[in-house]
Structure formats: structure tokens, C-alpha cells
Amino acid sequence: MRVRDLRAVLEDLGRIFGASGARKQHVAITQVAEALPAAKGSDQDIGLYLTTLEEELADDFAPASVKYLRKLKEAGLVEQAFLATLNLIETDRQIKKVDLLAIAEGYTGSSDRKASAKKLLSHIKGHFYKRLYERDANELAKRATPV
């Protein structure tokens, strides 16, 4: 079932409740139908849509370290996405050193608990560029012709 199909069913159900005088049910069903996308994403499978929505809602309530760690991992080896996420981390006033430690440990696999916030950010950045260098070196090695 597609999101647009579910929305259409809910709108029809809302009209039925409205016509029968069930005001509270009409309002509730109409609100649920309006919460579903009308245009963008309406061709999406309902299971995929609900999974995505659930992840977004969970992300809203997740600790800052979990949010940023997920964003760093999603950036992969795309430099612009990585730098944008790193900039968000640097400018976030609510992030504490404990969160930075968790991000650094989750992203790099290790971190120095005594390091300053600036050094932790530098460690994360260095790890990214090390991974980027390794990827490029591996690609060059694959293209090299043996002598």
C-alpha cells in the first residue's frame, strides 16, 4: 500500500464520520490523514514511510552524541557532508565534552579522555582524512599495472 492510498482511505473515513455526526472521530481521522504527505513522498510504500518517520522521531529524542555520530557515519567519505556535520558539532552550544568523547570513540574507535574539545574534533577530522587517504590509495593500487 502506498502513502497516498492510505491518505485517501483515511479522508474517506473522515467524511463518513463527519456525515454520521461523529465529530471527535471525524476530527481525529482528518488530523491523521493530514499528517501524511499529500505530494512529496506520497508514492512511497507505507512500510518504508513509517520506518523513516520512526527513525526521524527517535532521532529527535536521541542524545546529541547519537545524532551527530549517525550523521558522521552517514556522511561516509563525502568530504562536504563530513565537514558540514563537523561544523554543526563545533557550533552546537549544547554539546558537552562527554558527548564529544562519545562521538570520537564511536567514530574513530578510540579517544583520549583528557583531550580538550578542540583536540577531540581534530582527532575526528584526522580519522576522516586517514580513511579518505586509504580509500584513494587502495583505488590507485587497483589501477596500477604490475611490472
C-alpha positions as CSV (number, residue, x, y, z in Angstrom):
1,M,0.0,0.0,0.0
2,R,1.2,3.5,-0.8
3,V,1.1,6.5,1.4
4,R,-1.4,8.3,-1.0
5,D,-3.7,5.2,-0.8
6,L,-3.8,5.3,3.0
7,R,-4.4,9.0,3.0
8,A,-7.3,8.6,0.6
9,V,-8.8,5.8,2.8
10,L,-8.5,8.0,5.9
11,E,-10.0,11.0,4.1
12,D,-13.0,8.9,3.0
13,L,-13.3,7.5,6.6
14,G,-13.2,11.0,7.9
15,R,-16.0,12.1,5.6
16,I,-18.1,9.1,6.7
17,F,-17.6,10.0,10.4
18,G,-18.4,13.7,9.6
19,A,-21.6,12.7,7.8
20,S,-22.7,10.4,10.6
21,G,-22.2,13.2,13.2
22,A,-19.3,11.5,15.0
23,R,-17.4,14.8,15.4
24,K,-14.5,13.7,17.6
25,Q,-13.8,10.7,15.3
26,H,-14.0,12.9,12.2
27,V,-11.5,15.4,13.6
28,A,-9.1,12.7,14.8
29,I,-9.2,10.8,11.4
30,T,-8.8,14.0,9.5
31,Q,-5.8,15.0,11.5
32,V,-4.1,11.7,10.9
33,A,-4.8,11.9,7.2
34,E,-3.4,15.5,7.1
35,A,-0.2,14.3,8.8
36,L,0.5,12.0,5.8
37,P,2.3,13.7,2.9
38,A,0.0,14.8,0.1
39,A,2.5,15.3,-2.7
40,K,6.1,14.6,-1.8
41,G,6.6,11.1,-0.7
42,S,3.1,10.0,-1.4
43,D,4.2,7.3,-3.9
44,Q,6.4,5.8,-1.2
45,D,5.5,2.4,0.3
46,I,3.7,2.8,3.7
47,G,6.1,0.4,5.5
48,L,9.1,2.4,4.3
49,Y,7.5,5.7,5.1
50,L,6.6,4.6,8.7
51,T,10.1,3.2,9.2
52,T,11.6,6.5,8.1
53,L,9.2,8.5,10.2
54,E,10.0,6.3,13.3
55,E,13.7,6.9,12.8
56,E,13.2,10.7,12.5
57,L,11.1,10.8,15.7
58,A,13.7,8.6,17.5
59,D,16.4,10.9,16.3
60,D,14.6,14.0,17.7
61,F,14.8,12.4,21.2
62,A,18.2,10.9,20.9
63,P,21.2,12.4,22.8
64,A,23.3,14.8,20.8
65,S,26.2,12.3,20.6
66,V,24.0,9.7,18.9
67,K,22.6,12.2,16.4
68,Y,26.0,13.5,15.4
69,L,27.6,10.1,15.3
70,R,24.9,8.9,13.0
71,K,25.3,11.9,10.8
72,L,29.1,11.4,10.6
73,K,28.6,7.8,9.6
74,E,26.0,8.7,7.0
75,A,28.5,11.2,5.5
76,G,30.8,8.3,4.7
77,L,33.7,9.6,2.8
78,V,31.9,12.5,1.2
79,E,34.1,15.5,2.3
80,Q,31.4,18.2,2.1
81,A,28.9,16.2,4.1
82,F,31.6,15.4,6.7
83,L,32.7,19.0,7.0
84,A,29.1,20.2,7.3
85,T,28.4,17.7,10.1
86,L,31.7,18.6,11.9
87,N,30.8,22.3,11.6
88,L,27.4,21.5,13.2
89,I,29.2,19.8,16.1
90,E,31.6,22.7,16.5
91,T,28.9,25.3,16.6
92,D,26.4,23.4,18.8
93,R,26.4,25.1,22.2
94,Q,24.5,22.3,23.9
95,I,27.1,19.7,23.2
96,K,29.3,18.8,26.2
97,K,32.7,17.2,26.3
98,V,31.1,13.9,27.3
99,D,29.2,14.0,24.1
100,L,32.3,14.8,22.1
101,L,34.1,11.9,23.8
102,A,31.2,9.5,22.8
103,I,31.3,10.8,19.2
104,A,35.0,10.5,19.0
105,E,35.0,7.0,20.4
106,G,32.1,5.9,18.2
107,Y,33.6,7.4,15.0
108,T,37.3,6.7,15.4
109,G,37.2,3.7,17.8
110,S,39.3,5.5,20.4
111,S,39.8,8.8,22.1
112,D,41.8,10.4,24.9
113,R,39.6,11.2,27.8
114,K,41.9,14.0,28.9
115,A,41.9,15.7,25.5
116,S,40.3,19.1,25.0
117,A,37.3,19.6,22.9
118,K,39.5,21.1,20.2
119,K,41.8,18.1,20.2
120,L,38.8,15.7,20.0
121,L,37.5,17.5,17.0
122,S,40.9,17.4,15.4
123,H,41.1,13.7,16.1
124,I,37.8,13.1,14.4
125,K,38.9,15.2,11.4
126,G,42.2,13.4,11.2
127,H,40.5,10.0,11.3
128,F,38.2,11.0,8.4
129,Y,41.2,12.2,6.2
130,K,43.1,9.0,7.1
131,R,40.1,6.9,5.8
132,L,39.9,9.1,2.7
133,Y,43.6,8.7,2.0
134,E,43.4,4.9,2.5
135,R,40.4,4.7,0.1
136,D,42.3,6.7,-2.6
137,A,45.5,4.7,-2.1
138,N,43.5,1.5,-2.5
139,E,41.9,2.7,-5.7
140,L,45.3,3.7,-7.1
141,A,46.8,0.4,-6.2
142,K,43.9,-1.4,-8.0
143,R,44.7,0.6,-11.2
144,A,48.4,0.1,-11.0
145,T,49.8,-2.3,-13.5
146,P,52.2,-4.9,-12.2
147,V,55.7,-4.9,-13.6
